[in-house]
Amino acid sequence: MRQIVLDTETTGLEPEVGHRIIEIGGVEVINRKLTGRHFHKYINPERDIDDGAFEVHGISRAFLQDKPVFTEIWEELVAFIKGAELIIHNASFDVSFLDYELRKINGAPKTAQICTVTDSLALARAKHPGQKNNLDALCRRYQVDNSQRQLHGALLDAEILADVFLLMTGGQTQLFGVADDSQRANSGGTQDHQRRAAEQDGLAVIAAGAAELEAHEAFLDLLAEQSGTAPIWRQPA
């Protein structure tokens, strides 16, 4: 399964009144693994950038003056996303801008004609109803590092969204291989034996502190939330 996690930055909020795309970033995921392939272009919009949009992404018209216009990059973009499932946060916004740009080009297809689209914001709202589900909130919820995200940027946001999406849709996985029933039943005794052996050998046995235990419980809560079931550590033997 080939997916492209994609994001755009624009001159404003409404393509219907002539706002344009100024940056496109996308990263490739195949069979739930990032491949390292990406698409990234800055685009000259041939128009001014709204002050509110500039405050969000910090991209100026002066910076974009020597960048290609959309008609010069659209074929490369279409080749990159063709046949894939696009993963976009608040997809209707980005797709409306993509289709606005493509409509200006004779013979160019609409987005829906070359790929499918999944809205990760809709998925997040279904999974976490009544909670904040913007990208920053999801990063906090899934413990994804977004410390470099001082301003919005299409490629950086696509990379961050890819991490969030894979965690949000992945569920619980086996961390240490599959243990049979006898191994699980004997795990407590084995740990006690190892602890006693360590004490006999003169090794220090350091118990977890209150903060460490609290962090461990928080991690188990996260596993339970992602998988929809209690982790094996909390299941009865």
Secondary structure, 3 states (H helix, E strand, C coil): CEEEEEEEEECCCCHHHCCCEEEEEEEEEECCEEEEEEEEEECCCCCCCCHHHHHHHCCCHHHHCCCCCHHHHHHHHHHHHCCCEEEECCHHHHHHHHHHHHHCCCCCCCHHHHCEEEEHHHHHHHHCCCCCCCHHHHHHHHCCCCCCCCCCCHHHHHHHHHHHHHHHHHCCCCCCCCCCHHHHHHHHHHHHHHHHHHHHCCCCCCCCCHHHHHHHHHHHHHHHHHHCCCCHHHCCC
